[in-house]
Amino acid sequence: MLARSFYRIFAIIVFTIVSIASALAENNVLFVFDASNSMWGKVEGVAKIETARKSFHEMLSGLKEDVNIGVIAYGHNQKKSCEDVQTLAPIGSEISLISKKVNEIVPKGKTPIAAALKAGAESFPEGDNINSIILISDGKETCHADPCSVAAELVSRGINLKIHVVGFDISEEERTQLQCIAHAGKGRFFDATTAKELQKAVNSVSKEVTSAGKTVLTEVFRDDFEGREVQKHWMIQNANSETFVVEDGALLGISGFPDNENKGNAWFENIFSLQTGLPKGNWTATVKLKIEFSTGYDTFTLALYKDGDNWLGSQIYSYHDNRGSKLMLTAVKKAKGKITANSGLFVEEDKSFPAIQARAVQPLYLRLEKSGRSYTTSAKLDDMDDWIVIDKISSLRAPDTLGFSASQHDQGWGINKSGETVWKMDWIRIEAPFLQNQ
C-alpha cells in the first residue's frame, strides 16, 4: 500500500527534444502473418487461419489514420520452402488493399520466422521513425534458424524497432521460443488459446503500437490514505492533530475560521505539504474529496505553497450573502502579499444555502495544472460531464511545494465568522506527460 503513495520514478521520462522529434516521426507497423500449413488446424471448430483473419480485420477497422500499416506473410506459396516470405502490402498501403491480400492467404508451408523478421526490418522506410513488427504465429521456427538472435540483432540496428508476438494455440515449447523473440525484440508477448483471447490480444498489441509517440498523462504519485497515519511524505504546517485523522481509506478533516491574529502570515491551519518534490516540466495535480458546505464561507485550496504571502493555486469556496448562495472556483496567486485572481461560478446561485449544498453532488474533483509558466484551475462535480475551467494565471517564480488545506474565508469584511467545515479526501494524485515511445 505504501508503495502506491510514493513517486513512480520510473514513469517520469525526459521528453523535451525527444517529444518534438516524435511529433514529426512516422509510426510504422508491419504485421508478419503466419500462413504455414498448421494454420489449418482448428480451435473451437474453426480453422485458425479463419479466426486470425477475422481478428485481424476487426482490428484494422479501429486503426487510426496516422499509422502506416504493412503486411508480410510466410508459408503461403510453397509447401517446403524456407524462403517463402513475401510482402503482401508495403508499409503505408491502403486498408482495403491490406484486407484483400490477407483474405487471399492460403496456408501451405513451413514457418521461416527468422527470415520473415529480417525481411520486415528491411522494409521500413528510412528516417527517424517509430517502427513496430507484430508477429502472429501458431508455432515456432521450422527452418533451422534462430529467430531470438535475429530479433536481438534487428533491434540493435538503431532503427527504433520493437518486435511484438501474438501466439495462438501454441505448445509450451513453442511458447518458450515466441516469448524469447518478444523479449529479445524489446516487445511484448501475448498468448491466446481461444478466438476471444486472440481478438483481445490483437487489439491490445495494436493499441500499444499505434499509441507510440503519443504524449499521455501518466500517474507518478498517488496517496489513497491507507492505514491509520498520514504518510511521511507529508509535512503538516500549522498542525492541529485534533482536527484531522486517517481512517477507512480517507483523510478526514474539520476546519474553522483561520486565526490570523495569532498566526500572522501562517495561511491556514493544517497545510499538508508534499515533501517528495514535483516532476520537472509540466504536471497535473488532482484531488477527489467531499466537502460539507455548511457555513457559506467554506474553502478548500490546492496550491503551490511557500508561506502565507507567497502561494499559487486552485480554490473552491462557498459564498453566501443576502442575495443568495453560490459555489465559486478561483485561480489565485499571492506574491509578496499581493493577490491576483481569476474567478468563475461553479454552482449556480440559489436563494438558500441548503439548496446549494443539495445541488453539489459529491464527490468533487479539484485540479491544478502546470504548463510552462502558466497554471490552470479546473473542477467538476460527480454529475458533471465536463470540467469547469478558469482562466490561467502565470508565474515566473512559482513556489515548488504542492500543498492543500481547508478553511473558511472572511470575504474581506473583517467579520469573525463561526462554524466548522467538515471535509473528506479520498485521494490525491499527480500526473506528468509521458512519451509512449519505442
C-alpha positions in Angstrom: 0.0 0.0 0.0 2.8 2.4 0.9 4.4 1.8 -2.4 1.4 3.3 -4.2 2.0 6.5 -2.3 5.5 7.3 -3.4 6.7 8.6 -6.7 6.9 6.1 -9.5 10.2 7.5 -10.6 10.4 5.0 -13.5 7.3 6.6 -15.0 9.0 10.1 -15.4 10.6 10.4 -18.7 12.6 13.3 -20.1 10.8 14.1 -23.3 11.8 17.7 -24.3 13.8 17.4 -27.5 12.7 13.8 -28.0 9.0 14.7 -27.9 9.4 17.3 -30.6 11.1 14.8 -32.8 8.5 12.2 -32.1 5.7 14.6 -33.1 7.2 14.6 -36.6 8.1 10.9 -36.8 6.1 8.4 -38.8 4.5 5.5 -36.9 5.1 2.3 -39.0 3.5 -1.0 -38.1 4.3 -4.2 -40.0 2.3 -7.4 -39.4 4.0 -10.7 -40.0 1.3 -13.2 -40.8 1.8 -16.9 -40.2 0.5 -18.8 -43.3 2.1 -22.1 -42.6 0.2 -25.3 -43.1 -0.5 -25.7 -39.4 -2.9 -22.7 -39.6 -5.5 -25.1 -41.0 -5.7 -26.6 -37.5 -8.9 -25.9 -35.7 -9.7 -24.1 -32.5 -13.3 -24.2 -31.3 -14.2 -25.9 -34.6 -12.9 -23.1 -36.8 -9.6 -23.1 -38.8 -7.0 -21.0 -37.1 -6.4 -19.0 -40.3 -10.1 -18.0 -40.4 -10.0 -16.9 -36.8 -6.8 -15.0 -37.3 -8.2 -13.3 -40.4 -11.4 -12.3 -38.6 -9.4 -10.8 -35.6 -7.1 -9.0 -38.0 -9.9 -7.4 -39.9 -11.7 -6.3 -36.8 -8.5 -4.7 -35.5 -7.9 -2.9 -38.8 -11.4 -1.3 -38.7 -10.4 0.5 -35.5 -6.9 1.7 -36.5 -6.2 5.4 -36.7 -5.3 7.1 -40.0 -2.0 8.4 -38.8 -0.4 4.9 -38.6 1.3 3.3 -41.6 0.4 -0.4 -42.0 2.0 -3.1 -44.0 1.8 -7.0 -44.1 4.3 -9.7 -44.7 3.3 -13.4 -44.9 5.3 -16.6 -44.9 4.5 -20.2 -45.8 1.6 -19.4 -48.2 3.2 -20.1 -51.7 5.3 -23.3 -51.3 5.0 -26.4 -49.1 8.6 -26.9 -48.2 10.5 -23.7 -48.9 12.3 -21.8 -46.1 12.5 -18.8 -48.4 8.7 -18.4 -48.8 8.4 -14.9 -47.4 6.5 -12.2 -49.3 5.5 -8.6 -48.8 1.7 -8.6 -49.4 1.2 -4.9 -48.8 4.1 -2.5 -48.2 4.1 -0.1 -45.3 1.7 2.7 -46.0 -0.8 0.7 -48.0 -4.5 1.4 -48.0 -6.5 -0.7 -45.6 -8.6 -2.0 -48.4 -5.5 -3.5 -50.1 -4.3 -5.0 -46.9 -7.7 -6.6 -46.2 -7.8 -8.0 -49.7 -4.3 -9.5 -49.5 -4.9 -11.1 -46.1 -8.2 -12.7 -47.5 -6.2 -14.3 -50.3 -3.7 -16.1 -48.0 -3.8 -19.9 -48.3 -1.6 -21.7 -45.8 0.7 -24.3 -47.3 4.2 -24.5 -46.0 6.9 -24.0 -43.3 7.5 -21.4 -40.6 10.6 -19.3 -41.5 10.1 -16.7 -38.7 13.7 -15.5 -38.7 13.7 -14.8 -42.5 10.3 -13.0 -42.2 11.7 -10.8 -39.3 14.7 -9.9 -41.4 12.6 -9.0 -44.4 10.3 -7.0 -42.2 13.0 -4.9 -40.7 14.4 -4.1 -44.1 11.1 -2.9 -45.4 10.8 0.1 -43.1 11.4 3.4 -44.8 14.5 5.5 -43.8 14.1 8.3 -41.2 13.8 8.8 -37.5 10.5 6.9 -37.3 8.8 4.6 -34.8 8.8 1.1 -36.2 7.0 -2.0 -34.9 6.7 -5.6 -36.1 3.8 -7.7 -34.9 4.3 -11.4 -35.4 1.1 -13.5 -35.3 2.0 -17.2 -35.3 0.7 -20.6 -34.2 4.2 -22.2 -33.9 7.9 -22.0 -33.7 10.7 -21.6 -36.3 10.9 -24.7 -38.6 13.8 -23.6 -40.9 16.8 -24.3 -38.6 17.3 -20.6 -37.8 17.4 -18.7 -34.5 14.7 -16.1 -34.5 15.6 -14.9 -31.0 19.1 -14.0 -32.1 17.7 -12.4 -35.2 15.3 -10.3 -33.2 18.0 -9.1 -30.9 20.2 -8.1 -33.8 17.4 -6.2 -35.6 16.6 -4.0 -32.6 20.2 -3.2 -32.1 20.5 -1.6 -35.6 19.3 1.7 -34.3 16.1 1.8 -36.4 13.8 2.4 -33.4 12.2 -1.0 -33.6 10.2 -3.2 -31.3 9.0 -6.7 -32.1 5.8 -7.9 -30.5 4.5 -11.5 -30.7 1.0 -13.0 -30.6 1.0 -16.8 -30.1 -2.2 -18.6 -31.0 -2.9 -22.2 -29.8 0.7 -23.0 -29.1 2.5 -25.7 -27.1 4.8 -24.9 -24.1 7.9 -25.4 -26.3 6.5 -23.1 -29.0 5.6 -20.5 -26.3 9.1 -20.5 -25.0 10.5 -19.6 -28.4 7.9 -17.0 -29.2 8.4 -15.3 -25.7 12.1 -15.3 -26.4 11.5 -13.4 -29.7 9.4 -10.8 -28.0 11.9 -10.4 -25.1 14.9 -10.1 -27.5 12.9 -7.7 -29.7 12.1 -5.4 -26.7 8.4 -6.0 -27.2 5.6 -7.8 -25.6 4.2 -11.4 -25.8 0.5 -12.1 -26.0 -0.8 -15.7 -25.6 -4.2 -16.8 -26.9 -5.9 -20.1 -26.8 -9.4 -19.2 -28.0 -10.9 -16.9 -30.7 -11.9 -14.4 -28.0 -8.5 -14.3 -26.5 -6.9 -13.8 -29.9 -9.1 -10.9 -30.7 -8.2 -9.3 -27.3 -4.5 -10.0 -27.9 -4.5 -8.5 -31.4 -6.4 -5.4 -30.2 -4.1 -4.9 -27.2 -0.9 -5.1 -29.2 -2.4 -2.9 -31.9 -3.4 -0.3 -29.3 0.1 -0.3 -27.9 2.0 0.2 -31.1 -0.4 2.8 -32.6 -0.2 4.9 -29.4 3.6 5.0 -29.7 4.9 8.5 -30.0 1.9 10.0 -28.3 2.2 12.0 -25.1 -0.2 10.7 -22.4 -0.7 11.7 -18.8 0.9 9.1 -16.6 0.3 8.9 -12.8 3.6 9.5 -11.0 2.3 10.0 -7.5 -0.8 8.9 -5.6 -1.9 8.8 -2.0 -5.1 6.9 -1.2 -4.6 7.5 2.6 -4.4 3.9 3.5 -3.6 2.9 7.1 -4.1 5.0 10.2 -1.4 7.6 9.9 -0.5 10.4 7.5 2.4 9.2 5.5 5.9 10.6 6.0 5.9 12.3 2.6 3.6 14.9 4.0 4.7 17.7 6.3 1.8 19.4 8.1 2.3 23.1 8.8 0.3 24.8 11.5 -0.7 21.4 12.6 -3.6 20.7 14.9 -3.8 16.9 15.3 -7.2 17.1 16.9 -8.8 18.2 13.6 -7.7 15.5 11.2 -7.5 11.7 11.1 -6.8 9.0 8.5 -9.4 6.2 8.6 -11.3 3.9 6.2 -9.0 4.9 3.3 -9.6 8.6 3.5 -8.2 11.7 5.2 -10.9 13.4 7.3 -10.6 17.0 8.5 -12.6 19.7 10.4 -11.6 23.2 9.6 -12.6 26.5 11.2 -12.1 30.2 10.6 -8.3 31.0 10.4 -6.8 32.6 13.5 -4.9 35.2 11.6 -4.4 37.4 14.6 -2.3 34.7 16.3 -0.7 33.1 13.3 0.2 36.2 11.3 1.1 35.1 7.7 0.5 31.4 8.5 -2.1 31.0 5.8 -4.4 28.2 7.1 -4.4 25.5 9.8 -3.2 22.0 8.8 -1.4 22.7 5.5 -0.4 19.4 4.0 2.8 20.0 2.1 4.3 17.3 -0.2 8.0 16.7 0.6 9.0 14.4 -2.2 9.0 17.1 -4.9 7.2 17.6 -8.1 8.1 16.3 -11.6 10.2 18.6 -13.7 8.3 20.2 -16.5 4.5 20.1 -16.8 2.2 18.2 -14.5 -1.4 17.9 -13.3 -2.4 17.6 -9.6 -6.0 16.4 -8.8 -7.8 15.7 -5.6 -11.0 13.8 -5.0 -13.0 15.0 -1.9 -16.3 15.7 -0.3 -17.0 19.0 1.5 -19.9 19.8 3.7 -20.7 23.3 2.6 -22.3 24.2 5.9 -21.3 27.8 6.7 -21.4 29.7 3.5 -17.7 30.5 3.8 -16.1 27.1 3.3 -12.9 27.0 1.3 -10.6 24.2 0.0 -7.3 25.1 -1.6 -4.8 23.0 -3.7 -1.8 25.1 -4.2 2.0 25.6 -4.6 2.9 27.0 -1.2 5.9 28.9 0.2 4.3 30.9 3.0 1.2 32.9 3.8 2.3 35.7 1.5 3.5 33.6 -1.4 1.4 30.8 -2.9 -0.4 29.9 -6.1 -3.2 27.5 -6.8 -6.8 26.4 -7.1 -9.6 27.2 -4.7 -13.2 26.2 -4.4 -15.3 28.1 -1.9 -18.9 28.8 -0.9 -20.3 32.3 -0.8 -23.4 33.5 1.0 -24.9 36.9 1.5 -28.4 38.5 1.4 -28.7 37.9 -2.3 -28.3 34.1 -2.2 -25.6 31.4 -2.2 -23.2 30.0 -4.7 -20.0 27.9 -5.1 -17.1 29.7 -6.7 -13.9 28.4 -8.4 -10.8 30.6 -8.4 -7.3 30.6 -9.7 -5.3 32.7 -7.3 -1.7 33.9 -6.9 -0.4 35.7 -3.9 3.1 37.1 -4.4 4.7 39.1 -1.6 1.2 39.7 -0.2 -0.3 40.9 -3.5 -3.2 38.9 -4.8 -4.1 38.2 -8.4 -7.2 36.0 -9.1 -9.5 34.8 -11.8 -12.8 33.5 -10.6 -15.9 31.8 -12.1 -19.2 30.4 -11.0 -19.0 26.7 -10.1 -22.6 26.1 -9.0 -25.4 28.5 -9.8 -26.8 30.9 -7.3 -29.7 30.0 -5.2 -31.8 31.8 -2.6 -30.9 29.4 0.2 -27.6 27.9 1.1 -29.1 24.4 1.9 -30.2 24.2 -1.7 -26.6 24.8 -2.9 -25.5 22.0 -0.6 -28.1 19.7 -2.1 -27.1 20.7 -5.6 -23.4 20.0 -5.1 -23.5 16.3 -6.0 -20.4 14.9 -4.3 -17.7 13.9 -4.6 -16.0 16.8 -6.3 -12.6 17.0 -8.1 -10.3 20.0 -7.9 -7.3 20.3 -10.2 -4.2 22.4 -10.7 -2.3 22.0 -14.0 1.1 23.4 -14.8 2.0 24.1 -18.4 5.2 26.1 -18.8 4.8 29.2 -16.8 1.1 29.0 -16.7 -1.2 27.4 -14.2 -4.8 26.4 -14.9 -7.6 25.7 -12.3 -10.5 23.4 -13.1 -13.0 21.4 -11.1 -16.1 19.2 -11.6 -18.8 17.6 -9.6 -19.5 13.9 -9.9 -22.6 14.5 -12.1 -20.8 16.9 -14.5 -19.6 15.6 -17.9 -17.1 18.3 -18.4 -14.6 20.2 -16.3 -15.2 23.8 -15.5 -12.0 25.7 -16.3 -10.9 29.1 -15.0 -8.6 31.4 -17.0 -5.0 30.6 -16.3 -2.6 32.6 -14.2 1.2 32.8 -14.8 4.2 33.0 -12.6 7.9 33.2 -13.3 8.9 32.1 -9.8 6.1 29.9 -8.5 6.7 28.0 -5.3 7.7 24.4 -5.8 5.9 22.7 -2.9 2.4 21.3 -3.5 0.0 21.5 -0.6 -3.6 21.5 0.3 -5.7 22.8 3.1 -9.3 23.7 4.1 -10.5 26.7 6.0 -13.2 29.5 5.9 -12.8 32.8 4.2 -14.0 36.2 5.6 -14.9 37.7 2.1 -12.8 40.7 3.1 -15.4 42.1 5.5 -13.2 41.6 8.6 -16.1 39.8 10.4 -15.2 36.9 12.5 -17.3 34.0 11.2 -18.1 30.9 13.2 -18.9 27.3 12.4 -16.9 24.4 11.0 -16.3 22.8 7.7 -16.1 19.0 7.5 -14.2 17.5 4.6 -13.1 14.1 3.4 -10.3 13.5 0.8 -10.4 10.1 -1.0 -7.1 10.6 -2.8 -4.6 13.0 -4.4 -2.6 12.2 -7.5 0.0 13.8 -9.7 0.3 13.1 -13.4 3.0 14.0 -15.8 3.2 13.9 -19.6 4.8 10.6 -20.6 6.1 9.9 -24.1 4.8 6.5 -25.1 7.6 5.6 -27.4 9.8 2.8 -28.5 
